[in-house]
Amino acid sequence: MSKQIMMVSLEDLVPADHIYRRFCDLWKFEGVQNQLKDIEKDNNYKGYGALRLFKCLLLQFLENLSDRELERYLQENNAGKWFCEFDLAEPTPNYTVFGRMRERLGTSRLSKMFNDLRDQLKAQGYMNEVFSFVDASQLISKASLWQERDKAIKEKYEKLNNEVLPKVAYDTH
């Protein structure tokens, strides 16, 4: 089989009507950038930049991915690369970078940043506030669930389910 060389841009590989393009049209990231200024000064993120890593975390949330799944998603998904501002052939972050970024941001700041984007969608009429009351005593937080899924994968469990969760859970209550 012969190799074919073709000039292609990542911009051309992501369909014009892709949902990530829609989100980029709707969201303004200036508020997020302001909240990332102190982190950007650290310059401790292997040249990826704080905004790109925040977009990775946002994509992780939107697609419900673990850190390891996000690493692979960014390697294989052109729209994901485009959304997070990576070039087509540029190396994407290792899964450990996402956990360090989440820890550096902290849950309070990350929540505020996500809420800012949610509020932008609400202001443009794309979301309504819906209240749900749930007894959360037996619910597992999403933040620990990412770590627990990574631990289950590392320990070679096929699925994270009710039988496996007690073996890898950080919160035993």
Secondary structure in CASP SS format (residue, H / E / C, confidence):
PFRMAT SS
TARGET T0000
AUTHOR 0000-0000-0000
METHOD secondary structure of the structure
MODEL  1
M C 1.00
S C 1.00
K C 1.00
Q C 1.00
I C 1.00
M C 1.00
M C 1.00
V C 1.00
S C 1.00
L H 1.00
E H 1.00
D H 1.00
L H 1.00
V C 1.00
P C 1.00
A C 1.00
D C 1.00
H C 1.00
I H 1.00
Y H 1.00
R H 1.00
R H 1.00
F H 1.00
C H 1.00
D H 1.00
L H 1.00
W C 1.00
K C 1.00
F C 1.00
E H 1.00
G H 1.00
V H 1.00
Q H 1.00
N H 1.00
Q H 1.00
L C 1.00
K H 1.00
D H 1.00
I H 1.00
E H 1.00
K H 1.00
D H 1.00
N C 1.00
N C 1.00
Y C 1.00
K C 1.00
G C 1.00
Y C 1.00
G C 1.00
A H 1.00
L H 1.00
R H 1.00
L H 1.00
F H 1.00
K H 1.00
C H 1.00
L H 1.00
L H 1.00
L H 1.00
Q H 1.00
F H 1.00
L H 1.00
E H 1.00
N C 1.00
L C 1.00
S C 1.00
D H 1.00
R H 1.00
E H 1.00
L H 1.00
E H 1.00
R H 1.00
Y H 1.00
L H 1.00
Q H 1.00
E H 1.00
N C 1.00
N H 1.00
A H 1.00
G H 1.00
K H 1.00
W H 1.00
F H 1.00
C C 1.00
E C 1.00
F C 1.00
D C 1.00
L C 1.00
A C 1.00
E C 1.00
P C 1.00
T C 1.00
P C 1.00
N C 1.00
Y H 1.00
T H 1.00
V H 1.00
F H 1.00
G H 1.00
R H 1.00
M H 1.00
R H 1.00
E H 1.00
R H 1.00
L H 1.00
G C 1.00
T H 1.00
S H 1.00
R H 1.00
L H 1.00
S H 1.00
K H 1.00
M H 1.00
F H 1.00
N H 1.00
D H 1.00
L H 1.00
R H 1.00
D H 1.00
Q H 1.00
L H 1.00
K H 1.00
A H 1.00
Q C 1.00
G C 1.00
Y C 1.00
M C 1.00
N C 1.00
E C 1.00
V C 1.00
F C 1.00
S C 1.00
F C 1.00
V C 1.00
D C 1.00
A H 1.00
S H 1.00
Q H 1.00
L C 1.00
I C 1.00
S C 1.00
K H 1.00
A H 1.00
S H 1.00
L H 1.00
W H 1.00
Q H 1.00
E H 1.00
R H 1.00
D H 1.00
K H 1.00
A H 1.00
I H 1.00
K H 1.00
E C 1.00
K C 1.00
Y C 1.00
E C 1.00
K C 1.00
L C 1.00
N C 1.00
N C 1.00
E C 1.00
V C 1.00
L H 1.00
P H 1.00
K H 1.00
V H 1.00
A C 1.00
Y C 1.00
D C 1.00
T C 1.00
H C 1.00
END
